[in-house]
Amino acid sequence: MSQAKASHLELENQLALLVKKISEAESILLTTHKQCDGDGLGAMVALYYALKKINKKVRIFSVDEVPRKYQFLGVNDELEIYENTNEAIGPIDLTLIFDTNDSRLVEPLFSELTQCSSEVFFVDHHPELIQGPAPTKGSYIDITAASTGEITYYIIKGLKVPLDKNIARSLYMSIAFDTQVFRFIRNSPRSHLVAADLLKYEHNPEEIHRNLFATQTIGKMGLLAQSFSTTEFIGPKKEIALLKITTNDLQNHDQQPDDSRDILDMIMNIQTVEIGALLLESKEGGYKLSLRSRGTYNIVKIAEYFGGGGHAFSAGAYIRGNYQEIHDQAIEQIKQTIK
């Protein structure tokens, strides 16, 4: 039997075990990484709707505030914000953490979950970190999946929960977000096949696309203009782009941290740029480094150097320290990658 087939069978067995754990649990908590995005949020909301249909006691948590553009999902009343609560969470039978396998990205919630939840599993499609915390035993990590939403679709199918509009809308948002409307599908038809099934229940995908990718405001355009004007282009062919956005920049233009992601993606449309880096000041101190690669260079090792992780061509890390030192180290690591 080939290694590819063995890996596929292993993933099927792991998925079956996860579905069994979910079926046996009475109380379940679902969450995702801090500064959540459309993939992790959509995946956990979809499973929330599915578990409610089979009468599970289920709660959904975000570590911090959820970006405004996801309000169309309609779970504002159900979604609990950990940083705004002082109440004890547990006890809980099972916790599932979506779209990351790095516990540091779920702190301080993760530490409490390890104390009050009988089991904590990650559900993710990112590679496991070479340097950093390992996923909890029993976690489901499928790096062949193009999104966490794709994985969650098969979990729901395994639970034999019928799809409906709420589940389909959440899953479609997850998949459309992380594949950038099916641009990045990891050489697999699965994302398209799953989406085809979801569109039997979600009849207005244009609304989802509009909320995800066409929510520009005057404030955001102002932040975009400012960011473009201060972006550094480095290298003999201007193949490196680095921009900085501070908390004051966000406040002055009435923007949230999530709004900065689109700006980095726009920078990557510049013809000469091979690697783009964004240093976003964090209100807790330090900076979030977001990295993008056009596809020639693997940048996950840069993220891991700073204690982060991600995909080969999209990665990041949270870094504490002086801006100029972080800036210089980031540039040096990018240059070494290109060399």
C-alpha positions in Angstrom: 0.0 0.0 0.0 1.4 3.4 -1.0 2.2 6.0 1.6 -0.4 8.4 0.1 -3.1 5.7 0.6 -1.9 4.9 4.1 -2.0 8.6 5.0 -5.5 8.9 3.6 -6.7 5.8 5.5 -5.1 7.2 8.7 -6.9 10.5 8.3 -10.2 8.7 7.7 -9.7 6.7 11.0 -8.7 9.9 12.9 -11.8 11.6 11.6 -14.0 8.7 12.6 -12.5 8.8 16.1 -13.2 12.6 16.3 -16.8 12.1 15.2 -17.2 9.4 17.9 -15.8 11.8 20.6 -18.3 14.5 19.5 -21.2 12.0 19.5 -20.4 10.9 23.0 -19.9 14.3 24.5 -22.8 16.0 26.2 -21.3 19.5 26.6 -19.1 21.0 23.9 -17.2 24.3 23.5 -16.1 25.5 20.1 -13.5 28.3 19.6 -10.8 29.5 17.2 -7.6 31.5 17.3 -7.4 35.2 18.4 -8.1 37.8 15.8 -10.4 35.2 14.1 -10.9 35.0 10.4 -13.5 33.7 8.1 -12.2 30.2 8.0 -12.0 29.4 11.7 -15.2 31.4 12.5 -17.2 29.9 9.7 -16.1 26.4 10.6 -17.0 26.6 14.3 -20.3 28.4 13.6 -21.3 25.7 11.1 -20.6 22.9 13.7 -22.5 24.9 16.3 -25.6 24.9 14.2 -25.1 21.2 13.4 -24.7 20.3 17.1 -27.8 22.3 18.1 -29.8 20.2 15.6 -28.9 17.0 17.5 -29.6 18.6 20.9 -26.0 19.0 22.2 -25.2 21.5 24.9 -22.8 23.7 22.9 -21.2 27.1 23.3 -19.1 29.2 20.9 -16.3 31.4 22.1 -14.0 34.0 20.5 -10.8 34.9 22.3 -11.3 38.6 21.4 -13.7 40.8 19.4 -15.0 39.5 16.1 -14.4 41.7 13.0 -17.5 43.6 11.9 -17.7 42.1 8.4 -18.8 38.7 9.9 -21.9 40.0 11.5 -24.0 38.8 8.6 -23.7 35.2 10.0 -26.2 36.2 12.6 -24.7 34.7 15.7 -23.9 37.8 17.7 -26.2 36.8 20.6 -24.8 33.2 20.8 -21.1 34.1 20.4 -19.3 34.7 23.7 -16.2 36.9 23.8 -13.7 35.5 26.3 -11.8 38.8 27.0 -15.2 40.4 28.1 -16.2 37.7 30.6 -15.2 37.1 34.1 -17.3 33.9 34.6 -15.9 30.4 34.9 -16.4 28.4 31.7 -16.5 24.8 32.7 -16.9 22.0 33.3 -17.0 20.8 29.7 -16.8 17.4 28.2 -15.1 18.4 24.9 -13.4 21.5 23.4 -12.7 21.9 19.7 -10.3 24.6 18.5 -10.6 25.5 14.8 -8.1 26.7 12.3 -4.9 26.5 14.4 -2.9 23.9 16.2 -0.8 26.4 18.1 -2.1 26.8 21.6 -0.3 30.2 22.0 -2.8 31.7 19.5 -5.7 30.8 21.8 -4.3 32.2 25.1 -5.4 33.1 27.7 -8.5 31.0 26.9 -6.5 27.9 26.2 -5.0 27.7 29.7 -8.4 27.8 31.3 -9.8 25.2 28.9 -7.0 22.7 29.9 -8.3 23.0 33.5 -12.1 22.9 32.9 -12.5 20.7 29.8 -12.1 16.9 29.9 -10.6 16.9 26.4 -9.2 19.6 24.1 -8.6 18.9 20.4 -7.5 21.1 17.5 -9.3 20.8 14.2 -6.9 22.3 11.6 -5.3 22.3 8.1 -2.0 24.0 9.0 1.3 22.0 9.2 2.4 21.2 12.7 5.1 23.5 14.0 8.7 22.4 14.0 9.5 24.8 16.8 6.6 25.4 19.1 3.9 23.6 21.1 2.6 20.3 19.7 -1.1 19.7 19.1 -3.0 17.9 21.8 -3.3 14.2 21.5 -6.4 13.3 19.5 -6.4 16.5 17.4 -7.4 16.3 13.8 -4.8 17.9 11.4 -5.3 17.5 7.6 -2.8 19.5 5.7 -4.3 18.4 2.4 -7.5 20.3 3.1 -7.7 23.8 1.6 -9.6 25.1 4.6 -10.9 24.2 8.0 -14.4 24.6 6.7 -13.7 21.7 4.3 -12.8 19.5 7.3 -15.8 20.6 9.2 -18.1 19.6 6.3 -16.9 16.0 6.6 -17.3 16.1 10.4 -20.9 17.2 10.0 -21.4 14.5 7.4 -19.9 11.9 9.8 -22.4 13.0 12.5 -25.2 12.4 9.9 -26.6 15.9 10.5 -28.6 17.1 7.5 -27.3 20.4 6.0 -29.5 23.5 6.1 -29.1 27.1 5.1 -27.3 28.2 8.3 -24.8 25.4 8.2 -24.2 25.8 4.4 -23.7 29.6 4.7 -21.2 29.3 7.4 -19.2 26.5 5.7 -19.3 28.3 2.3 -18.0 31.4 4.0 -15.2 29.4 5.6 -14.1 27.8 2.3 -14.5 30.9 0.1 -12.5 33.0 2.6 -9.5 30.7 3.0 -9.3 29.7 -0.7 -9.8 33.3 -1.7 -12.9 32.3 -3.7 -11.2 29.0 -4.9 -7.9 30.5 -6.1 -5.9 28.3 -3.6 -7.4 24.8 -3.5 -4.2 22.7 -3.0 -4.5 20.9 -6.4 -7.7 19.1 -5.2 -11.3 19.2 -6.5 -12.6 18.8 -2.9 -13.3 22.5 -2.2 -15.4 22.7 -5.4 -17.2 19.5 -4.7 -18.1 20.6 -1.2 -19.2 24.0 -2.4 -21.4 22.4 -5.0 -23.2 20.5 -2.2 -23.5 23.6 0.0 -25.0 25.7 -2.8 -28.1 23.4 -2.7 -28.9 25.2 0.5 -27.1 28.6 0.2 -28.7 30.4 -2.7 -27.0 33.7 -2.4 -23.2 33.2 -2.5 -22.8 36.7 -3.9 -23.8 38.1 -0.6 -21.1 36.1 1.2 -18.5 37.2 -1.4 -19.6 40.8 -0.9 -19.4 40.7 2.9 -16.0 39.0 2.7 -14.3 41.0 0.0 -16.3 44.1 -0.9 -16.7 45.8 2.4 -14.5 48.8 1.7 -15.2 52.1 3.5 -13.8 55.6 3.2 -11.8 54.9 6.4 -10.4 51.8 4.9 -9.4 53.6 1.7 -7.7 56.2 3.9 -5.7 53.5 5.7 -4.9 51.9 2.4 -3.6 55.2 1.0 -1.5 55.8 4.0 -0.1 52.3 4.1 0.8 52.4 0.4 2.6 55.7 0.8 4.8 54.4 3.6 5.5 50.8 2.3 9.1 49.9 1.9 10.2 48.1 -1.3 13.5 46.3 -0.8 15.9 44.4 -3.0 17.4 45.0 -6.5 14.1 44.1 -8.1 11.9 45.5 -5.3 10.9 41.9 -4.6 10.3 42.5 -0.9 7.5 44.8 0.5 7.2 45.7 4.1 4.5 47.9 5.7 3.7 49.0 9.2 0.3 49.8 10.7 0.0 51.1 14.2 -2.9 51.1 16.6 -3.2 54.9 16.1 -3.4 54.3 12.3 -6.4 52.0 12.9 -8.1 54.4 15.3 -7.6 57.4 13.1 -9.3 55.6 10.2 -11.9 53.8 12.4 -10.6 50.4 11.3 -10.1 47.0 13.1 -7.0 44.8 12.9 -8.7 42.5 10.5 -9.0 45.3 7.9 -5.2 45.3 7.5 -5.2 41.8 5.9 -6.7 43.1 2.7 -4.0 45.8 2.4 -1.2 43.2 2.5 -3.1 41.1 -0.1 -3.3 44.2 -2.3 0.4 44.8 -1.9 1.0 41.2 -3.2 -0.6 42.2 -6.5 2.4 44.4 -7.3 4.2 42.7 -10.2 7.7 42.7 -8.7 6.8 41.7 -5.1 7.6 38.1 -4.2 7.3 38.3 -0.4 5.2 40.8 1.5 5.4 41.5 5.3 3.0 43.5 7.5 4.0 44.5 11.0 0.7 45.4 12.8 1.0 46.9 16.2 -0.9 45.0 18.9 -2.9 46.7 21.6 -1.3 44.2 24.1 2.2 45.3 23.0 4.5 44.1 20.3 3.6 43.4 16.7 1.8 40.8 14.7 3.9 39.8 11.7 1.9 38.7 8.7 3.7 37.2 5.7 2.7 36.4 2.2 4.6 34.7 -0.7 3.6 34.8 -4.4 4.6 31.1 -4.5 8.3 30.9 -5.3 9.5 31.1 -1.7 8.3 29.1 1.4 7.9 31.6 4.2 6.6 29.4 7.1 10.2 29.1 8.3 10.4 32.8 8.8 7.3 32.7 10.9 8.6 29.8 12.9 11.8 31.8 13.5 9.7 34.3 15.4 7.7 31.7 17.2 4.8 31.5 14.8 3.6 29.3 11.9 1.2 28.9 9.1 1.2 27.8 5.5 4.1 27.6 3.0 2.9 30.9 1.4 0.9 32.5 4.1 2.2 32.6 7.7 2.6 34.9 10.7 3.7 35.3 14.3 3.2 37.5 17.3 6.4 39.3 18.4 7.2 41.4 21.4 10.0 43.9 21.3 11.3 47.1 19.8 9.8 47.9 16.4 13.2 48.7 14.7 14.7 45.5 15.9 11.7 43.4 14.8 11.8 45.3 11.4 15.5 44.6 10.9 15.2 40.9 11.9 12.2 40.4 9.6 14.0 41.9 6.6 17.1 39.8 7.3 15.1 36.6 7.5 13.2 37.4 4.3 16.5 38.2 2.5 18.0 34.9 3.7 14.9 33.0 2.4 15.3 34.6 -1.0 19.0 33.8 -1.1 
